[in-house]
């Protein structure tokens, strides 16, 4: 029986884009295509093997013995028993030495202790599976049939995080995941909960990363920042491509431009790469022309600026043959997306291509100061430290620039959500965003509810398949023609 959330989306009705699992190359008489090989190469991720020699079974058995001996003497009711022991206790000293070694590995080699480890071949295989996914899987409907819901729980994009271990050190409400290593009290609580109180699960090379992830999350009371769902990005780009084809009976000068004014952690770039060859195959089949695609973006986080280039280089070395890279263009800066300088930069890129506007813009900007991505002076929470100033100068400025850069009839997909101050005051990012867009004369087309992982106990809940889920809105606005 077909339920509401299983209805087929409109993207299938308006497209015959093939999702050939081999994704054939487009004939190009100027080029020959070599066989692609990757098994002797390395991806440019910033990931190293974690030294967990201190977590041998022999060492853990000894720690467990000390722990049980002290636990028998304890008569208190503290949730974390380890915190009641003196700092010079042998068990505390052993655990603290581990913490210091792990912290050293993070600070010197950026080993993401609280992350997920995937080897290069797994990342490559996952990315290949991701680019072949059917984007129609993304669109579902709420159980009452009132809302279109964007749904993406694919595991194939998680290898992207290994390009950005800094994600684990982003301050949120309760600090960062890495704070578990910085503060002994936090480390003790996580260590006791996930290792000493869980002796039935042996710590191995296979599960240690997941154990540390759980440990860090419990000890800090926070999770690492998330990434924009890659398949949602794929859906938005493919839908926008089809709209451009319909509006212009093709793509102006055979060059499709995606504007992402906040690069973040690379997920929207990866989404663009995933549909790159798919759209080119479709365009060639329709018009017998070669399609160029440009990803145009900025982000003030200079620490990770080189990773975007690395992602593109890796893509065309390992995922798709290098000869197609001539048709993909990464144009990225590190200036504030709200600034006149960024607007001028984008116009210069478009002028170089021979265009006056972009085909689609989609992004998820920083939610004021909820997540402090870096300490670059260009970060918006540092430039505009109060919400009224941030809303008036950053949020409004960003939206003004997007509006200026969109081609008439093109759409802006904005994922943004309200934030809560410690005193309970709500920062109305959603209402302010819509107000700025409408003041510019942009027309509201619809609002998606994008489902997120995690607790459904949220201000934003949507029921899909009769199960409540947390969501964030994605506002869709169109520039008047």
BASE-416088 format. One record per residue (C-alpha): chain; x, y, z. Coordinates in steps of 0.02 Angstrom, whole numbers. Layout:
<torkols>
TORKOL, chaine, X, Y, Z
TORKOL, A, X, Y, Z
...
</torkols>
This chain:
<torkols>
TORKOL, chaine, X, Y, Z
TORKOL, A, 0, 0, 0
TORKOL, A, 68, 173, -46
TORKOL, A, 71, 301, 94
TORKOL, A, 85, 490, 77
TORKOL, A, 270, 494, 112
TORKOL, A, 304, 370, -28
TORKOL, A, 230, 477, -168
TORKOL, A, 345, 506, -316
TORKOL, A, 408, 685, -326
TORKOL, A, 388, 806, -469
TORKOL, A, 570, 795, -521
TORKOL, A, 534, 625, -598
TORKOL, A, 387, 690, -698
TORKOL, A, 488, 830, -777
TORKOL, A, 649, 736, -813
TORKOL, A, 716, 589, -907
TORKOL, A, 889, 610, -831
TORKOL, A, 969, 441, -832
TORKOL, A, 1054, 375, -677
TORKOL, A, 1163, 252, -768
TORKOL, A, 1273, 170, -638
TORKOL, A, 1420, 175, -756
TORKOL, A, 1387, 360, -797
TORKOL, A, 1457, 352, -974
TORKOL, A, 1576, 486, -1032
TORKOL, A, 1517, 612, -1158
TORKOL, A, 1600, 594, -1329
TORKOL, A, 1730, 729, -1354
TORKOL, A, 1835, 718, -1512
TORKOL, A, 1971, 827, -1434
TORKOL, A, 2010, 701, -1297
TORKOL, A, 2049, 521, -1263
TORKOL, A, 2000, 446, -1097
TORKOL, A, 2130, 342, -1004
TORKOL, A, 2084, 202, -886
TORKOL, A, 2065, 267, -709
TORKOL, A, 2159, 184, -567
TORKOL, A, 2171, 234, -384
TORKOL, A, 2230, 88, -279
TORKOL, A, 2408, 151, -262
TORKOL, A, 2359, 331, -224
TORKOL, A, 2302, 425, -69
TORKOL, A, 2162, 547, -43
TORKOL, A, 2207, 718, 22
TORKOL, A, 2106, 700, 182
TORKOL, A, 2181, 758, 346
TORKOL, A, 2166, 592, 434
TORKOL, A, 2297, 488, 522
TORKOL, A, 2290, 326, 618
TORKOL, A, 2254, 347, 802
TORKOL, A, 2383, 270, 919
TORKOL, A, 2280, 168, 1040
TORKOL, A, 2420, 57, 1108
TORKOL, A, 2374, 116, 1284
TORKOL, A, 2205, 34, 1261
TORKOL, A, 2269, -144, 1251
TORKOL, A, 2168, -279, 1337
TORKOL, A, 2306, -300, 1466
TORKOL, A, 2304, -114, 1511
TORKOL, A, 2115, -105, 1517
TORKOL, A, 2103, -261, 1627
TORKOL, A, 2223, -179, 1750
TORKOL, A, 2123, -16, 1751
TORKOL, A, 1963, -115, 1777
TORKOL, A, 2039, -204, 1926
TORKOL, A, 2088, -39, 2007
TORKOL, A, 1917, 33, 1968
TORKOL, A, 1822, -112, 2046
TORKOL, A, 1931, -111, 2202
TORKOL, A, 1896, 73, 2234
TORKOL, A, 1713, 55, 2189
TORKOL, A, 1689, -73, 2327
TORKOL, A, 1748, 55, 2454
TORKOL, A, 1640, 195, 2389
TORKOL, A, 1482, 239, 2484
TORKOL, A, 1432, 400, 2399
TORKOL, A, 1302, 435, 2264
TORKOL, A, 1401, 535, 2135
TORKOL, A, 1353, 495, 1956
TORKOL, A, 1537, 494, 1909
TORKOL, A, 1635, 396, 2038
TORKOL, A, 1806, 434, 1960
TORKOL, A, 1787, 618, 1999
TORKOL, A, 1789, 577, 2185
TORKOL, A, 1964, 503, 2178
TORKOL, A, 2117, 613, 2213
TORKOL, A, 2220, 672, 2063
TORKOL, A, 2370, 571, 2123
TORKOL, A, 2273, 408, 2127
TORKOL, A, 2357, 279, 2011
TORKOL, A, 2199, 254, 1908
TORKOL, A, 2172, 441, 1882
TORKOL, A, 2355, 464, 1834
TORKOL, A, 2344, 322, 1706
TORKOL, A, 2186, 394, 1627
TORKOL, A, 2254, 570, 1628
TORKOL, A, 2411, 512, 1538
TORKOL, A, 2300, 437, 1402
TORKOL, A, 2204, 599, 1388
TORKOL, A, 2364, 700, 1368
TORKOL, A, 2429, 582, 1231
TORKOL, A, 2264, 593, 1137
TORKOL, A, 2263, 782, 1152
TORKOL, A, 2440, 788, 1086
TORKOL, A, 2389, 684, 933
TORKOL, A, 2246, 805, 901
TORKOL, A, 2349, 964, 921
TORKOL, A, 2501, 905, 824
TORKOL, A, 2424, 792, 691
TORKOL, A, 2239, 839, 688
TORKOL, A, 2186, 659, 719
TORKOL, A, 1997, 671, 745
TORKOL, A, 1981, 569, 904
TORKOL, A, 1793, 591, 910
TORKOL, A, 1764, 563, 724
TORKOL, A, 1728, 417, 611
TORKOL, A, 1871, 332, 521
TORKOL, A, 1854, 273, 341
TORKOL, A, 2002, 220, 237
TORKOL, A, 2032, 294, 65
TORKOL, A, 1958, 150, -33
TORKOL, A, 1799, 157, 71
TORKOL, A, 1781, 345, 43
TORKOL, A, 1806, 322, -144
TORKOL, A, 1679, 181, -151
TORKOL, A, 1554, 280, -47
TORKOL, A, 1571, 435, -158
TORKOL, A, 1542, 328, -313
TORKOL, A, 1384, 256, -234
TORKOL, A, 1329, 431, -184
TORKOL, A, 1344, 504, -359
TORKOL, A, 1236, 361, -425
TORKOL, A, 1096, 385, -298
TORKOL, A, 922, 425, -363
TORKOL, A, 884, 601, -302
TORKOL, A, 698, 566, -306
TORKOL, A, 726, 471, -142
TORKOL, A, 753, 640, -57
TORKOL, A, 577, 708, -75
TORKOL, A, 441, 635, 37
TORKOL, A, 281, 699, 113
TORKOL, A, 222, 722, 291
TORKOL, A, 96, 597, 355
TORKOL, A, -44, 727, 342
TORKOL, A, 6, 765, 162
TORKOL, A, 28, 951, 198
TORKOL, A, 217, 967, 187
TORKOL, A, 352, 920, 65
TORKOL, A, 494, 845, 164
TORKOL, A, 678, 831, 117
TORKOL, A, 748, 669, 184
TORKOL, A, 930, 611, 174
TORKOL, A, 1006, 486, 293
TORKOL, A, 1133, 413, 172
TORKOL, A, 1297, 357, 252
TORKOL, A, 1394, 380, 90
TORKOL, A, 1441, 563, 122
TORKOL, A, 1520, 544, 295
TORKOL, A, 1695, 522, 222
TORKOL, A, 1686, 706, 175
TORKOL, A, 1709, 750, 359
TORKOL, A, 1884, 677, 353
TORKOL, A, 1938, 827, 249
TORKOL, A, 1884, 938, 394
TORKOL, A, 1936, 871, 566
TORKOL, A, 1915, 1051, 626
TORKOL, A, 1728, 1015, 633
TORKOL, A, 1761, 928, 799
TORKOL, A, 1832, 1086, 875
TORKOL, A, 1688, 1203, 834
TORKOL, A, 1615, 1283, 989
TORKOL, A, 1429, 1256, 1011
TORKOL, A, 1319, 1280, 1164
TORKOL, A, 1425, 1170, 1278
TORKOL, A, 1594, 1191, 1197
TORKOL, A, 1670, 1075, 1066
TORKOL, A, 1690, 887, 1056
TORKOL, A, 1879, 906, 1076
TORKOL, A, 1850, 989, 1245
TORKOL, A, 1831, 811, 1308
TORKOL, A, 2021, 798, 1290
TORKOL, A, 2060, 971, 1357
TORKOL, A, 1976, 951, 1526
TORKOL, A, 2014, 803, 1639
TORKOL, A, 1846, 811, 1726
TORKOL, A, 1753, 791, 1562
TORKOL, A, 1869, 653, 1502
TORKOL, A, 1847, 555, 1664
TORKOL, A, 1658, 559, 1648
TORKOL, A, 1660, 499, 1468
TORKOL, A, 1794, 368, 1502
TORKOL, A, 1703, 297, 1651
TORKOL, A, 1536, 291, 1560
TORKOL, A, 1591, 217, 1395
TORKOL, A, 1744, 112, 1440
TORKOL, A, 1755, 65, 1624
TORKOL, A, 1568, 40, 1644
TORKOL, A, 1553, -56, 1482
TORKOL, A, 1682, -196, 1501
TORKOL, A, 1586, -320, 1393
TORKOL, A, 1632, -224, 1235
TORKOL, A, 1818, -243, 1206
TORKOL, A, 1907, -90, 1137
TORKOL, A, 1977, -132, 966
TORKOL, A, 2050, -39, 818
TORKOL, A, 1883, -65, 732
TORKOL, A, 1772, 13, 865
TORKOL, A, 1886, 135, 956
TORKOL, A, 1837, 285, 849
TORKOL, A, 1654, 256, 883
TORKOL, A, 1687, 233, 1069
TORKOL, A, 1781, 398, 1076
TORKOL, A, 1643, 483, 979
TORKOL, A, 1516, 425, 1108
TORKOL, A, 1634, 469, 1250
TORKOL, A, 1664, 645, 1188
TORKOL, A, 1480, 675, 1156
TORKOL, A, 1429, 616, 1330
TORKOL, A, 1568, 708, 1421
TORKOL, A, 1538, 875, 1336
TORKOL, A, 1349, 863, 1317
TORKOL, A, 1364, 911, 1135
TORKOL, A, 1388, 835, 963
TORKOL, A, 1505, 892, 827
TORKOL, A, 1429, 1013, 703
TORKOL, A, 1335, 932, 560
TORKOL, A, 1351, 948, 373
TORKOL, A, 1217, 996, 248
TORKOL, A, 1144, 834, 175
TORKOL, A, 1233, 802, 11
TORKOL, A, 1086, 716, -74
TORKOL, A, 975, 866, -33
TORKOL, A, 1102, 973, -124
TORKOL, A, 1099, 852, -271
TORKOL, A, 910, 865, -276
TORKOL, A, 911, 1055, -273
TORKOL, A, 1041, 1069, -411
TORKOL, A, 957, 942, -525
TORKOL, A, 787, 1025, -499
TORKOL, A, 863, 1195, -538
TORKOL, A, 949, 1129, -693
TORKOL, A, 783, 1064, -758
TORKOL, A, 699, 1231, -721
TORKOL, A, 836, 1321, -819
TORKOL, A, 812, 1202, -966
TORKOL, A, 624, 1236, -962
TORKOL, A, 642, 1426, -947
TORKOL, A, 778, 1449, -1078
TORKOL, A, 756, 1295, -1187
TORKOL, A, 932, 1254, -1135
TORKOL, A, 1066, 1329, -1022
TORKOL, A, 1127, 1504, -1070
TORKOL, A, 1296, 1489, -1159
TORKOL, A, 1300, 1306, -1101
TORKOL, A, 1365, 1356, -929
TORKOL, A, 1269, 1314, -769
TORKOL, A, 1322, 1414, -614
TORKOL, A, 1287, 1363, -434
TORKOL, A, 1309, 1500, -303
TORKOL, A, 1343, 1444, -124
TORKOL, A, 1382, 1598, -19
TORKOL, A, 1439, 1497, 134
TORKOL, A, 1550, 1350, 86
TORKOL, A, 1543, 1273, 260
TORKOL, A, 1617, 1098, 264
TORKOL, A, 1609, 1058, 79
TORKOL, A, 1444, 963, 69
TORKOL, A, 1364, 1076, -62
TORKOL, A, 1523, 1068, -166
TORKOL, A, 1515, 878, -153
TORKOL, A, 1331, 881, -204
TORKOL, A, 1377, 984, -357
TORKOL, A, 1513, 860, -404
TORKOL, A, 1395, 713, -381
TORKOL, A, 1273, 778, -513
TORKOL, A, 1406, 857, -624
TORKOL, A, 1428, 716, -749
TORKOL, A, 1245, 665, -736
TORKOL, A, 1190, 837, -795
TORKOL, A, 1322, 840, -930
TORKOL, A, 1264, 673, -999
TORKOL, A, 1084, 734, -999
TORKOL, A, 1132, 898, -1081
TORKOL, A, 1232, 813, -1216
TORKOL, A, 1088, 693, -1252
TORKOL, A, 967, 839, -1266
TORKOL, A, 1070, 967, -1362
TORKOL, A, 1229, 878, -1419
TORKOL, A, 1330, 1012, -1330
TORKOL, A, 1458, 1009, -1190
TORKOL, A, 1395, 1083, -1025
TORKOL, A, 1511, 1176, -907
TORKOL, A, 1468, 1188, -722
TORKOL, A, 1539, 1317, -600
TORKOL, A, 1529, 1309, -411
TORKOL, A, 1547, 1490, -350
TORKOL, A, 1572, 1517, -165
TORKOL, A, 1661, 1599, -19
TORKOL, A, 1697, 1567, 165
TORKOL, A, 1808, 1666, 285
TORKOL, A, 1881, 1508, 366
TORKOL, A, 2057, 1515, 292
TORKOL, A, 2112, 1361, 389
TORKOL, A, 2014, 1247, 272
TORKOL, A, 2018, 1344, 110
TORKOL, A, 2137, 1222, 25
TORKOL, A, 2024, 1073, 62
TORKOL, A, 1896, 1127, -69
TORKOL, A, 2026, 1119, -204
TORKOL, A, 2082, 951, -137
TORKOL, A, 1905, 882, -146
TORKOL, A, 1892, 932, -329
TORKOL, A, 2064, 862, -371
TORKOL, A, 2023, 699, -283
TORKOL, A, 1856, 687, -370
TORKOL, A, 1930, 692, -544
TORKOL, A, 2074, 579, -499
TORKOL, A, 1977, 444, -408
TORKOL, A, 1791, 459, -444
TORKOL, A, 1776, 523, -622
TORKOL, A, 1909, 526, -759
TORKOL, A, 2022, 678, -755
TORKOL, A, 1979, 726, -934
TORKOL, A, 1806, 784, -880
TORKOL, A, 1882, 908, -756
TORKOL, A, 1897, 1036, -897
TORKOL, A, 1709, 1062, -881
TORKOL, A, 1702, 1086, -692
TORKOL, A, 1756, 1253, -618
TORKOL, A, 1785, 1292, -433
TORKOL, A, 1782, 1479, -398
TORKOL, A, 1802, 1512, -212
TORKOL, A, 1858, 1658, -103
TORKOL, A, 1882, 1687, 83
TORKOL, A, 1796, 1856, 101
TORKOL, A, 1632, 1887, 190
TORKOL, A, 1482, 1840, 83
TORKOL, A, 1391, 1998, 142
TORKOL, A, 1526, 2116, 80
TORKOL, A, 1530, 2225, -77
TORKOL, A, 1699, 2144, -115
TORKOL, A, 1618, 1973, -132
TORKOL, A, 1483, 2043, -245
TORKOL, A, 1617, 2119, -356
TORKOL, A, 1716, 1957, -357
TORKOL, A, 1564, 1856, -413
TORKOL, A, 1523, 1981, -549
TORKOL, A, 1701, 1970, -614
TORKOL, A, 1688, 1779, -622
TORKOL, A, 1521, 1789, -713
TORKOL, A, 1589, 1920, -832
TORKOL, A, 1737, 1806, -872
TORKOL, A, 1613, 1667, -916
TORKOL, A, 1502, 1784, -1015
TORKOL, A, 1351, 1779, -898
TORKOL, A, 1260, 1912, -799
TORKOL, A, 1185, 1799, -664
TORKOL, A, 1188, 1628, -581
TORKOL, A, 1063, 1488, -612
TORKOL, A, 1032, 1441, -430
TORKOL, A, 1092, 1487, -257
TORKOL, A, 1078, 1376, -105
TORKOL, A, 1164, 1385, 62
TORKOL, A, 1155, 1363, 249
TORKOL, A, 1236, 1514, 332
TORKOL, A, 1302, 1521, 510
TORKOL, A, 1159, 1535, 634
TORKOL, A, 1229, 1692, 715
TORKOL, A, 1341, 1630, 858
TORKOL, A, 1271, 1457, 886
TORKOL, A, 1420, 1374, 799
TORKOL, A, 1586, 1466, 802
TORKOL, A, 1671, 1388, 652
TORKOL, A, 1840, 1473, 674
TORKOL, A, 1921, 1626, 749
TORKOL, A, 1952, 1712, 581
TORKOL, A, 1917, 1898, 595
TORKOL, A, 1798, 1879, 448
TORKOL, A, 1682, 1764, 544
TORKOL, A, 1513, 1848, 556
TORKOL, A, 1489, 1816, 743
TORKOL, A, 1650, 1914, 776
TORKOL, A, 1615, 2054, 652
TORKOL, A, 1438, 2078, 716
TORKOL, A, 1433, 2021, 899
TORKOL, A, 1249, 2062, 937
TORKOL, A, 1102, 1982, 848
TORKOL, A, 1022, 2146, 789
TORKOL, A, 1188, 2199, 711
TORKOL, A, 1218, 2025, 637
TORKOL, A, 1043, 2020, 562
TORKOL, A, 1053, 2197, 493
TORKOL, A, 1228, 2185, 421
TORKOL, A, 1270, 2003, 388
TORKOL, A, 1103, 1917, 354
TORKOL, A, 1030, 2062, 257
TORKOL, A, 1194, 2093, 164
TORKOL, A, 1210, 1910, 114
TORKOL, A, 1031, 1905, 49
TORKOL, A, 1055, 2068, -47
TORKOL, A, 1209, 1996, -133
TORKOL, A, 1120, 1834, -179
TORKOL, A, 973, 1933, -250
TORKOL, A, 1092, 2041, -353
TORKOL, A, 1182, 1888, -423
TORKOL, A, 1030, 1780, -467
TORKOL, A, 970, 1779, -646
TORKOL, A, 787, 1833, -665
TORKOL, A, 676, 1683, -630
TORKOL, A, 813, 1589, -534
TORKOL, A, 787, 1529, -357
TORKOL, A, 870, 1543, -188
TORKOL, A, 859, 1393, -70
TORKOL, A, 899, 1453, 106
TORKOL, A, 918, 1331, 250
TORKOL, A, 912, 1431, 412
TORKOL, A, 838, 1410, 585
TORKOL, A, 804, 1515, 740
TORKOL, A, 929, 1511, 882
TORKOL, A, 903, 1519, 1069
TORKOL, A, 1002, 1629, 1188
TORKOL, A, 1051, 1563, 1362
TORKOL, A, 915, 1674, 1438
TORKOL, A, 782, 1591, 1330
TORKOL, A, 766, 1734, 1205
TORKOL, A, 736, 1677, 1026
TORKOL, A, 837, 1755, 885
TORKOL, A, 711, 1758, 740
TORKOL, A, 826, 1711, 596
TORKOL, A, 682, 1631, 498
TORKOL, A, 564, 1780, 503
TORKOL, A, 704, 1904, 471
TORKOL, A, 767, 1805, 321
TORKOL, A, 595, 1797, 241
TORKOL, A, 567, 1982, 275
TORKOL, A, 731, 2031, 191
TORKOL, A, 692, 1921, 41
TORKOL, A, 518, 1992, 20
TORKOL, A, 577, 2171, 39
TORKOL, A, 685, 2139, -114
TORKOL, A, 531, 2086, -212
TORKOL, A, 573, 1901, -212
TORKOL, A, 425, 1783, -222
TORKOL, A, 403, 1642, -95
TORKOL, A, 382, 1479, -192
TORKOL, A, 374, 1354, -50
TORKOL, A, 454, 1297, 112
TORKOL, A, 528, 1123, 130
TORKOL, A, 549, 1036, 297
TORKOL, A, 722, 957, 297
TORKOL, A, 729, 811, 418
TORKOL, A, 879, 802, 535
TORKOL, A, 949, 660, 636
TORKOL, A, 933, 670, 824
TORKOL, A, 793, 697, 948
TORKOL, A, 619, 740, 886
TORKOL, A, 592, 842, 1045
TORKOL, A, 612, 1007, 955
TORKOL, A, 520, 1167, 914
TORKOL, A, 518, 1104, 734
TORKOL, A, 438, 931, 717
TORKOL, A, 365, 846, 565
TORKOL, A, 284, 674, 559
TORKOL, A, 336, 560, 417
TORKOL, A, 273, 383, 411
TORKOL, A, 183, 422, 575
TORKOL, A, 351, 449, 663
TORKOL, A, 399, 625, 725
TORKOL, A, 564, 697, 664
TORKOL, A, 661, 855, 698
TORKOL, A, 676, 969, 547
TORKOL, A, 744, 1135, 488
TORKOL, A, 657, 1242, 357
TORKOL, A, 725, 1269, 182
TORKOL, A, 645, 1427, 112
TORKOL, A, 630, 1438, -77
TORKOL, A, 618, 1611, -156
TORKOL, A, 622, 1662, -339
TORKOL, A, 689, 1821, -414
TORKOL, A, 560, 1910, -520
TORKOL, A, 582, 1900, -709
</torkols>
